[in-house]
Amino acid sequence: MKIYDCVYIAGKWTKPSKKWPCDVTEAATGDVIGQIPLAGTSEAKAAVKAARQAFDMWSQLDPIERAVWLRRIGEKLHVRGAEIAEIISREVGTPIAFSEYAQAGLPVATFMNAADLAAAFPETERVGHSEVFREPVGVVACITPWNFPLHQVAAKVAPALAAGCTVILKPSEVAPLSAFILAEIIDEVGLPPGVFNLVSGLGPEVGEALASDPEVDMVSFTGSTRAGRRVAELAAQGLKRVALELGGKSPVILLDDSDLDTAIPGALGSSFMNNGQTCIAQTRMFVSEKRYAEVAERLVAACRAMRIGNPLDQTVAIGPLSSSLQLDRVRDYISKGIEEGADLLTGGAKQPEGVGGGYFVSPTVFGKVTNQMTIGREEIFGPVLSVMTYTNENDAVNLANDTNYGLGGGVWSSDINHAKSIARRIRTGQVDINGAPFNHLAPFGGYKHSGNGRELGSFGFHEYLEYKSIQLPPS
């Protein structure tokens, strides 16, 4: 069991003024596997003060020196990768094979890429008779979710530090242990005090304190659309820069020339990734009316072949959900789908057989769903797929775009160029063609209610920069 009783402020582990311990539970059993402190507004204020005091030094540091620090952090994360993958699988329920890649591996790659970006940092550019300087935006509050707890932390913290910003991190209390491991690593490598600070606590208290603090220059938030609106509202009072990565209800279109032998397992993998606890999960599948019966039959067979169980088992495809709260939420949506007339093809709200305790839901597929149904419009965040039919490709695109969200999507076709033309018409931040893998160097973010701003690669790095023009007299 991992027990933390301190937050990390100004380079020191500090006990909060109030002792509010928070249990961290194992998704597969409900057992307590860790504990963290729930700090309050005084700790948030102290962390902001520390970050502000460290900003002048860190922002003036040669970017190549910042790159050295980031590589050290990335190397230490790699060394503890197996530990991190296991902890997050236990917290979130992520199947361990995917956890090793995404939950532990991607953060290492993100820190290393941020180091490369810092080392190649073009601080100035000549534009006519002006010299344009790129400068760090300032003190950044990073508020992160539980579903990819370290990946989302790295996607914010690494580029912010690379750009010369100082950071206060507030991780989710549901899956916080990897964030504390990162703080341990940062303390171990000796990052200058105040450059990175970690304050664990609840959103309505610590998160809102950070978003509204006048000494915070930018808030980067990942979470629900509802919470994102609140963060933006608070940040707007101080005219802070805000980056929001919010909810999704991503479509996947199976064109009539798609190969179902690869499209069905590929699309299911994109829908049920991390047990469906993924903002880019492709949970609305669009198939032509003439192929619906075949697709439905194949989906049922594929789901029933998936192994459900302990996420630490390398052969398990579907692990548990992260919490009892999440379990109740997903079950409620399944019940709602049945009530509203969707055709339950497989799965359902009952506890799967043979899994014992824990927060498990069987992979569930609904057919004959419409965009007017709740399960066709709202983000469920569990292994629930809604299948809808279209009459022609224009109809498919219109249905795919009939949503408040615009984060991810997919297209399957034997003709890559044709698939690309359909992908260009989908109003969403990223589209995978034929199950193409995630690219951690490409911009990540959404349209509409899925937020604003971009993360990852050079695009995420530039989110943390300000631009200054200095006009020079004629020579």
FENUR-V402092 format. One record per residue. N is the residue number from 0. SS is DSSP state (helix for helix, strand for strand, loop for the rest). D_FIRST is the distance of its C-alpha to the first C-alpha in whole Angstrom. Layout:
BEGIN
N,SS,D_FIRST + N,SS,D_FIRST
END
This chain:
BEGIN
0,loop,0 + 1,strand,4 + 2,strand,6 + 3,loop,10 + 4,loop,13 + 5,strand,16 + 6,strand,18 + 7,strand,20 + 8,strand,23 + 9,loop,26 + 10,loop,24 + 11,strand,22 + 12,strand,19 + 13,strand,20 + 14,strand,19 + 15,loop,21 + 16,loop,24 + 17,loop,22 + 18,loop,19 + 19,loop,18 + 20,strand,14 + 21,strand,13 + 22,strand,11 + 23,strand,10 + 24,strand,10 + 25,loop,11 + 26,loop,14 + 27,loop,15 + 28,loop,14 + 29,loop,14 + 30,loop,10 + 31,strand,8 + 32,strand,5 + 33,strand,5 + 34,strand,8 + 35,strand,11 + 36,strand,15 + 37,loop,18 + 38,loop,20 + 39,loop,24 + 40,helix,27 + 41,helix,28 + 42,helix,25 + 43,helix,26 + 44,helix,30 + 45,helix,28 + 46,helix,27 + 47,helix,30 + 48,helix,32 + 49,helix,30 + 50,helix,31 + 51,helix,34 + 52,helix,35 + 53,helix,33 + 54,helix,35 + 55,helix,39 + 56,helix,37 + 57,helix,35 + 58,helix,38 + 59,helix,40 + 60,loop,39 + 61,loop,40 + 62,helix,38 + 63,helix,38 + 64,helix,36 + 65,helix,34 + 66,helix,34 + 67,helix,32 + 68,helix,29 + 69,helix,28 + 70,helix,29 + 71,helix,27 + 72,helix,24 + 73,helix,25 + 74,helix,25 + 75,helix,21 + 76,helix,20 + 77,helix,21 + 78,helix,20 + 79,loop,16 + 80,helix,18 + 81,helix,16 + 82,helix,13 + 83,helix,14 + 84,helix,15 + 85,helix,13 + 86,helix,10 + 87,helix,13 + 88,helix,14 + 89,helix,11 + 90,helix,12 + 91,helix,16 + 92,loop,17 + 93,loop,19 + 94,loop,20 + 95,helix,19 + 96,helix,22 + 97,helix,23 + 98,helix,19 + 99,helix,20 + 100,helix,24 + 101,helix,23 + 102,helix,20 + 103,helix,19 + 104,helix,23 + 105,helix,25 + 106,helix,23 + 107,helix,24 + 108,helix,28 + 109,helix,28 + 110,helix,27 + 111,helix,30 + 112,helix,32 + 113,helix,32 + 114,helix,33 + 115,helix,36 + 116,helix,37 + 117,helix,37 + 118,helix,39 + 119,loop,41 + 120,loop,41 + 121,loop,45 + 122,loop,45 + 123,strand,49 + 124,strand,51 + 125,strand,55 + 126,strand,57 + 127,loop,60 + 128,loop,61 + 129,strand,57 + 130,strand,54 + 131,strand,51 + 132,strand,48 + 133,strand,44 + 134,strand,42 + 135,strand,39 + 136,loop,38 + 137,loop,37 + 138,strand,33 + 139,strand,31 + 140,strand,29 + 141,strand,26 + 142,strand,25 + 143,loop,23 + 144,loop,22 + 145,loop,19 + 146,loop,20 + 147,loop,21 + 148,helix,18 + 149,helix,19 + 150,helix,22 + 151,helix,24 + 152,helix,22 + 153,helix,24 + 154,helix,27 + 155,helix,28 + 156,helix,26 + 157,helix,28 + 158,helix,31 + 159,helix,31 + 160,helix,31 + 161,helix,33 + 162,helix,36 + 163,loop,35 + 164,loop,34 + 165,strand,31 + 166,strand,28 + 167,strand,26 + 168,strand,23 + 169,strand,21 + 170,loop,19 + 171,loop,18 + 172,loop,16 + 173,loop,15 + 174,loop,14 + 175,loop,13 + 176,helix,10 + 177,helix,13 + 178,helix,15 + 179,helix,13 + 180,helix,13 + 181,helix,17 + 182,helix,18 + 183,helix,16 + 184,helix,19 + 185,helix,21 + 186,helix,21 + 187,helix,21 + 188,helix,24 + 189,loop,26 + 190,loop,27 + 191,loop,29 + 192,loop,28 + 193,loop,28 + 194,loop,29 + 195,strand,25 + 196,strand,23 + 197,strand,20 + 198,loop,20 + 199,loop,18 + 200,loop,20 + 201,loop,22 + 202,helix,25 + 203,helix,27 + 204,helix,27 + 205,helix,25 + 206,helix,26 + 207,helix,30 + 208,helix,30 + 209,helix,30 + 210,helix,32 + 211,helix,35 + 212,loop,34 + 213,loop,38 + 214,loop,36 + 215,loop,34 + 216,loop,37 + 217,strand,35 + 218,strand,32 + 219,strand,30 + 220,strand,29 + 221,strand,27 + 222,loop,27 + 223,loop,29 + 224,helix,33 + 225,helix,33 + 226,helix,31 + 227,helix,32 + 228,helix,36 + 229,helix,34 + 230,helix,33 + 231,helix,36 + 232,helix,38 + 233,helix,36 + 234,helix,37 + 235,helix,40 + 236,helix,41 + 237,loop,41 + 238,loop,42 + 239,loop,39 + 240,strand,38 + 241,strand,36 + 242,strand,34 + 243,strand,33 + 244,strand,32 + 245,loop,32 + 246,loop,32 + 247,loop,34 + 248,loop,36 + 249,loop,37 + 250,strand,40 + 251,strand,40 + 252,strand,44 + 253,strand,45 + 254,loop,49 + 255,loop,51 + 256,loop,52 + 257,loop,48 + 258,loop,47 + 259,helix,45 + 260,helix,44 + 261,helix,41 + 262,helix,41 + 263,helix,40 + 264,helix,37 + 265,helix,36 + 266,helix,37 + 267,helix,34 + 268,helix,32 + 269,helix,32 + 270,helix,32 + 271,helix,29 + 272,helix,27 + 273,helix,23 + 274,helix,24 + 275,helix,27 + 276,loop,24 + 277,loop,27 + 278,loop,29 + 279,loop,32 + 280,loop,31 + 281,loop,35 + 282,loop,35 + 283,strand,39 + 284,strand,41 + 285,strand,44 + 286,strand,47 + 287,strand,51 + 288,helix,52 + 289,helix,54 + 290,helix,50 + 291,helix,48 + 292,helix,49 + 293,helix,48 + 294,helix,45 + 295,helix,44 + 296,helix,44 + 297,helix,42 + 298,helix,39 + 299,helix,39 + 300,helix,39 + 301,helix,37 + 302,helix,34 + 303,helix,35 + 304,loop,34 + 305,loop,30 + 306,loop,28 + 307,strand,25 + 308,loop,22 + 309,loop,18 + 310,loop,18 + 311,loop,16 + 312,loop,20 + 313,loop,22 + 314,loop,25 + 315,loop,24 + 316,loop,26 + 317,strand,24 + 318,loop,21 + 319,loop,20 + 320,loop,20 + 321,loop,17 + 322,loop,18 + 323,helix,20 + 324,helix,22 + 325,helix,23 + 326,helix,24 + 327,helix,26 + 328,helix,28 + 329,helix,28 + 330,helix,30 + 331,helix,32 + 332,helix,33 + 333,helix,34 + 334,helix,36 + 335,helix,38 + 336,helix,39 + 337,helix,40 + 338,helix,42 + 339,loop,44 + 340,loop,45 + 341,loop,43 + 342,strand,43 + 343,strand,40 + 344,strand,40 + 345,strand,37 + 346,loop,34 + 347,loop,33 + 348,loop,31 + 349,loop,30 + 350,loop,27 + 351,loop,28 + 352,loop,28 + 353,loop,26 + 354,loop,23 + 355,loop,22 + 356,loop,19 + 357,loop,18 + 358,loop,20 + 359,loop,22 + 360,loop,26 + 361,loop,29 + 362,loop,30 + 363,strand,33 + 364,strand,37 + 365,strand,39 + 366,strand,43 + 367,loop,46 + 368,loop,44 + 369,loop,46 + 370,loop,45 + 371,loop,46 + 372,loop,43 + 373,helix,40 + 374,helix,37 + 375,helix,40 + 376,helix,39 + 377,loop,36 + 378,loop,33 + 379,loop,31 + 380,loop,27 + 381,loop,27 + 382,loop,29 + 383,strand,32 + 384,strand,35 + 385,strand,39 + 386,strand,42 + 387,strand,45 + 388,strand,48 + 389,strand,51 + 390,loop,54 + 391,loop,55 + 392,helix,53 + 393,helix,54 + 394,helix,53 + 395,helix,49 + 396,helix,49 + 397,helix,50 + 398,helix,48 + 399,helix,45 + 400,helix,46 + 401,loop,46 + 402,loop,42 + 403,loop,41 + 404,loop,39 + 405,loop,39 + 406,loop,36 + 407,loop,36 + 408,strand,39 + 409,strand,40 + 410,strand,43 + 411,strand,44 + 412,loop,48 + 413,loop,50 + 414,loop,51 + 415,helix,49 + 416,helix,52 + 417,helix,52 + 418,helix,48 + 419,helix,48 + 420,helix,51 + 421,helix,49 + 422,helix,46 + 423,helix,48 + 424,helix,49 + 425,loop,46 + 426,loop,45 + 427,loop,41 + 428,loop,39 + 429,loop,39 + 430,loop,40 + 431,strand,39 + 432,strand,42 + 433,loop,42 + 434,loop,38 + 435,loop,38 + 436,loop,34 + 437,loop,33 + 438,loop,34 + 439,loop,32 + 440,loop,35 + 441,loop,37 + 442,loop,37 + 443,strand,34 + 444,loop,35 + 445,loop,37 + 446,loop,40 + 447,helix,41 + 448,helix,38 + 449,helix,36 + 450,strand,36 + 451,strand,38 + 452,loop,37 + 453,loop,36 + 454,strand,33 + 455,loop,32 + 456,helix,35 + 457,helix,38 + 458,helix,38 + 459,helix,35 + 460,helix,36 + 461,helix,39 + 462,loop,37 + 463,loop,36 + 464,strand,40 + 465,strand,43 + 466,strand,46 + 467,strand,49 + 468,strand,53 + 469,strand,55 + 470,strand,59 + 471,loop,61 + 472,loop,64 + 473,loop,67 + 474,loop,67
END
